[in-house]
Amino acid sequence: MQYEDELYGKVEITEPVLLELMASRAMQRMKGIAQHGITALLGITPPFSRFDHSVGAMLLVRRLGATVQEQIAALLHDISHTAFSHVIDFVFDDQSGQSYHEEKKEEIVVNSDIPAILNRHGMDWRQFMDEEQFPLLEQPSPALCADRLDYFLRDVEFLKLANRSEIRAALESFVVAEGQIAINKLDAARWLAYTFIEADRASWSSFREVGLYQLTAEAIKIANRCGLIEEADLWGSDESLWSKLQSADHPEVTSVVRQITPGTRFTWSEENAAFHVATKVRSIDPPVANGGTVALLSALDPIFARYRKEYLASKQGQWPMGVVNAPSTIAKGDGGVFV
C-alpha cells in the first residue's frame, strides 16, 4: 500500500499484518470518530479522525525504527475510543484522568476482529495491550512519545501555531536516545515545548473546549437516564450519536443540546456556575540529545522550567463555568449512569 499521510507524506506499507489490521472492522470504525469529538463536529477543532491519528502514531514509530510489534501497538493504541472520544470521560466524571478508553481496551479488542487477524500472523493480541512495553509509542507525561507528538503536530497548523515548514523541522529534530524519543537541538526542543503548551491553552484544556465537552456529557447522561440512548450508542460514530441527541424528544436533552454550538461561550462564574470542572492539563519536557548526553529541557533551561510549572499551576482545581450566548440553561446532571 502507498499510504499518503498529511504529516509523513507517502509511505509504502508492505507488512501483511499491518495492512490487515488497517482494513479491520475495528480500525475502520475509528474513521467515524474525530480526535476532538464534539468540537471537531462543530468545526471548532481539526477534523482528523482517530484512524488518522492511530495510523500516524504507527508511521512515526516506524520512521524512528520501531519493530513491527511496536507499530502494531501504535496502530491499536486508540482502538477503544467511544464516539466523541474524551467526552466520555466527562460523562463518568474522570475529566482529569481521561482513561475510560484504556479501561475498556481489552474488552473491546477481545470482542473485535483484531485477535483473529493477529493469530493468523502468529501473534497474541495480549502482547499489545500493555503500552508501557513500547517506549517510542507511550511515555508518562511530560516525556515525549509518538502518541503525544502525532496529535500535537496534527493540531498546530489548524490552531495557527505553526506552519508546514516548522512542522517538518520538528519532525526532522526527532531522534531516539536511551530508548525513547528525544530532540537533537536545544532550540528545537524549546520550540516544541512552548508550542505544545500553547496548543493546550488554545485547545485541549481551553475554557471553550472543556465547556463544550461538559455540555455534551450532560446531554449524554440525561439521554441515557431517560432511556433515549444506551451504551451501544457510544460504540458507533460521532455523527450517529450526535443525530440521536439532536433528535431526542425530551425537553431536558433538547435544552442542553441547543447550547452545544460554535457560538456558545463560557465564563468563570463563581456565582452562576452551570457546572464545576477540573480537566487534564498537557505539557511536555523534551529530552535533548547532545553528543553522548541526554538532558531534559527543564534542566537545561530554568526559564522554561519555571514557565511550565506556572502554567500547570494556573490550570489546577475546579473551574466554575457559566454558559453564555446559549438559548437556555443547563439541566443539572447526576454523574455517569452507564454500567
MARTOR-728650 format. One line per field, with one value per residue (C-alpha): residue number from 1; residue in one letter; x, y, z. Coordinates in steps of 0.25 Angstrom, whole numbers. Each point is the difference from the previous one (the first is absolute). Layout:
<nuses>
seq NUM:...
type a:...
c1 X:...
c2 Y:...
c3 Z:...
</nuses>
This chain:
<nuses>
seq 1:2:3:4:5:6:7:8:9:10:11:12:13:14:15:16:17:18:19:20:21:22:23:24:25:26:27:28:29:30:31:32:33:34:35:36:37:38:39:40:41:42:43:44:45:46:47:48:49:50:51:52:53:54:55:56:57:58:59:60:61:62:63:64:65:66:67:68:69:70:71:72:73:74:75:76:77:78:79:80:81:82:83:84:85:86:87:88:89:90:91:92:93:94:95:96:97:98:99:100:101:102:103:104:105:106:107:108:109:110:111:112:113:114:115:116:117:118:119:120:121:122:123:124:125:126:127:128:129:130:131:132:133:134:135:136:137:138:139:140:141:142:143:144:145:146:147:148:149:150:151:152:153:154:155:156:157:158:159:160:161:162:163:164:165:166:167:168:169:170:171:172:173:174:175:176:177:178:179:180:181:182:183:184:185:186:187:188:189:190:191:192:193:194:195:196:197:198:199:200:201:202:203:204:205:206:207:208:209:210:211:212:213:214:215:216:217:218:219:220:221:222:223:224:225:226:227:228:229:230:231:232:233:234:235:236:237:238:239:240:241:242:243:244:245:246:247:248:249:250:251:252:253:254:255:256:257:258:259:260:261:262:263:264:265:266:267:268:269:270:271:272:273:274:275:276:277:278:279:280:281:282:283:284:285:286:287:288:289:290:291:292:293:294:295:296:297:298:299:300:301:302:303:304:305:306:307:308:309:310:311:312:313:314:315:316:317:318:319:320:321:322:323:324:325:326:327:328:329:330:331:332:333:334:335:336:337:338:339
type m:q:y:e:d:e:l:y:g:k:v:e:i:t:e:p:v:l:l:e:l:m:a:s:r:a:m:q:r:m:k:g:i:a:q:h:g:i:t:a:l:l:g:i:t:p:p:f:s:r:f:d:h:s:v:g:a:m:l:l:v:r:r:l:g:a:t:v:q:e:q:i:a:a:l:l:h:d:i:s:h:t:a:f:s:h:v:i:d:f:v:f:d:d:q:s:g:q:s:y:h:e:e:k:k:e:e:i:v:v:n:s:d:i:p:a:i:l:n:r:h:g:m:d:w:r:q:f:m:d:e:e:q:f:p:l:l:e:q:p:s:p:a:l:c:a:d:r:l:d:y:f:l:r:d:v:e:f:l:k:l:a:n:r:s:e:i:r:a:a:l:e:s:f:v:v:a:e:g:q:i:a:i:n:k:l:d:a:a:r:w:l:a:y:t:f:i:e:a:d:r:a:s:w:s:s:f:r:e:v:g:l:y:q:l:t:a:e:a:i:k:i:a:n:r:c:g:l:i:e:e:a:d:l:w:g:s:d:e:s:l:w:s:k:l:q:s:a:d:h:p:e:v:t:s:v:v:r:q:i:t:p:g:t:r:f:t:w:s:e:e:n:a:a:f:h:v:a:t:k:v:r:s:i:d:p:p:v:a:n:g:g:t:v:a:l:l:s:a:l:d:p:i:f:a:r:y:r:k:e:y:l:a:s:k:q:g:q:w:p:m:g:v:v:n:a:p:s:t:i:a:k:g:d:g:g:v:f:v
c1 0:4:-5:0:0:-2:12:9:-3:0:4:1:-6:3:-2:-13:-3:0:-9:-10:-1:-2:-11:-7:-14:6:9:-9:-10:10:-2:-13:6:6:13:-7:-14:-11:8:5:-14:-3:12:7:12:7:-9:10:-4:5:3:9:7:2:6:8:6:3:7:8:6:3:7:8:4:-10:-3:-12:-6:1:-6:-12:-1:0:-11:-9:3:-13:-9:-9:-4:-15:-8:4:14:3:-14:-3:10:-9:-12:7:6:14:3:14:4:-7:3:-13:5:12:-9:-9:12:1:-15:-2:12:-4:-14:6:6:14:4:-4:9:12:-2:1:14:5:-3:-8:-9:4:14:-4:-9:11:5:11:7:1:8:0:-15:-3:6:-5:-2:8:9:0:-8:-6:-14:2:9:-9:-13:8:5:-13:-6:10:-3:-15:2:10:11:10:1:4:15:0:-7:10:11:-6:-1:15:4:-5:10:1:9:1:-12:-10:-3:9:3:13:1:-3:-7:-9:-3:-4:-9:-7:-2:-5:-9:-6:-4:-6:-8:-5:-4:-7:-7:2:-3:-6:-12:-9:4:-1:-14:-5:5:-7:-13:0:3:-12:-9:5:-3:-14:-3:5:-8:-12:2:2:14:8:14:0:-2:14:7:-6:5:0:-11:-9:1:-2:-12:-7:3:-5:-13:-3:-14:2:0:12:9:-5:4:14:2:-4:11:11:3:13:-6:-1:10:3:4:7:-12:0:-14:-7:8:-7:10:14:10:15:7:12:11:11:15:13:14:8:13:11:11:13:12:0:-8:-15:-6:-14:-3:-5:14:7:-10:-4:-9:-8:-1:-6:-9:-5:-2:-8:-9:-4:-3:-9:-9:-2:-12:-15:-4:-14:-5:-12:-7:-2:-5:-9:-15:-3:6:6:-7:8:6:1:13:3:-11:5:3
c2 0:14:8:15:7:15:0:-11:0:-12:-13:-14:-10:-15:-7:-9:1:15:0:-10:8:13:-6:-7:4:5:9:5:4:10:8:4:6:13:2:13:-6:10:12:-6:-3:15:4:7:-10:-8:-11:-11:-14:-10:-8:11:2:-15:-3:13:-5:-13:7:9:-12:-7:13:-1:-15:-7:-15:-5:-4:15:4:-9:5:15:-4:-6:10:8:-12:1:15:2:10:14:-5:6:6:-14:3:12:-9:-8:12:-4:13:1:-15:-2:-15:-7:-5:-6:-7:-6:-3:-15:-2:7:-7:-14:2:5:-6:4:-13:-9:9:0:-15:-3:7:-8:11:1:13:0:4:14:4:5:13:1:-11:10:12:7:-1:4:7:6:15:9:-9:-1:-11:-2:0:14:6:-5:6:13:1:-2:11:11:5:1:7:10:-3:-5:-1:-12:3:1:-14:-6:6:-6:-14:1:3:-13:-10:-13:1:-9:-8:12:12:12:13:2:15:9:11:-11:-5:14:2:-13:1:15:-3:-13:9:10:-11:-5:14:3:-14:-12:7:13:5:-1:-15:-4:6:-6:-14:2:5:-12:-10:6:-2:-15:-2:5:-7:-13:2:2:-12:7:-5:-12:-5:-6:14:4:-10:6:12:15:3:-11:4:15:-3:-8:11:11:-8:-4:3:5:14:-2:-6:11:11:-5:-3:13:6:-8:9:7:13:-4:6:-3:10:-2:2:-3:4:-5:-13:-10:-10:-2:-7:-4:-4:-7:10:-4:4:-6:1:-5:-8:7:-9:7:-9:-12:7:2:10:5:14:5:-4:8:12:5:10:-10:-9:12:3:-14:-1:13:-4:-14:7:10:-11:-8:-1:0:11:6:2:8:-2:13:2:-12:0:-8:-4:-13:-11:-6:-14:-11:-6:-12:-10:-10:-14
c3 0:-3:12:-1:13:3:9:-5:-15:-9:8:-6:9:-4:13:-1:14:0:-13:6:13:-7:-8:12:5:13:-7:-10:11:4:-13:6:13:0:9:6:1:0:-3:-13:-3:2:-8:11:0:-10:-7:0:5:10:-12:-6:14:2:-13:2:13:-7:-11:10:8:-14:-4:13:-3:9:-1:-7:13:5:-13:3:14:-5:-11:11:11:-1:-5:12:-1:0:-9:4:6:13:2:6:12:3:1:10:8:-4:-7:6:-2:-14:1:-4:-13:7:10:-12:-9:3:0:-14:-6:4:-6:-13:-12:5:7:-12:-9:9:2:-15:1:12:10:13:2:15:-3:-6:12:9:-7:11:-8:-12:4:-13:0:14:12:12:-1:-2:-8:-15:-7:-14:5:7:-12:-11:5:3:-14:-6:8:-1:-14:2:13:-7:9:-11:-15:-9:1:15:1:-10:8:13:-7:-4:14:6:3:9:12:12:-6:-1:-8:2:-8:-6:2:11:-8:-6:14:5:-12:2:15:-1:-12:7:12:-10:-6:13:4:-14:-1:9:13:-5:7:-12:-4:15:1:-13:4:14:-7:-10:12:7:-12:-1:15:-1:-13:7:12:-8:-8:-13:-2:5:2:-14:-6:5:-9:-13:-7:5:-11:5:15:-4:-8:11:10:-10:-3:15:3:14:6:9:-11:-10:10:1:-15:-4:8:-8:-11:-6:6:14:10:14:12:13:9:15:2:-12:-4:-8:4:6:-8:2:-13:-4:-3:-10:-1:-4:5:-12:2:-8:-6:-1:-4:9:11:2:9:2:-5:14:5:-12:1:13:-6:-7:12:8:-12:-1:15:1:-12:6:14:-7:-6:13:8:-3:-10:3:-14:-4:-14:-9:-14:1:-1:13:13:3:7:12:-3:11:-5:-9:-1:-10:6
</nuses>
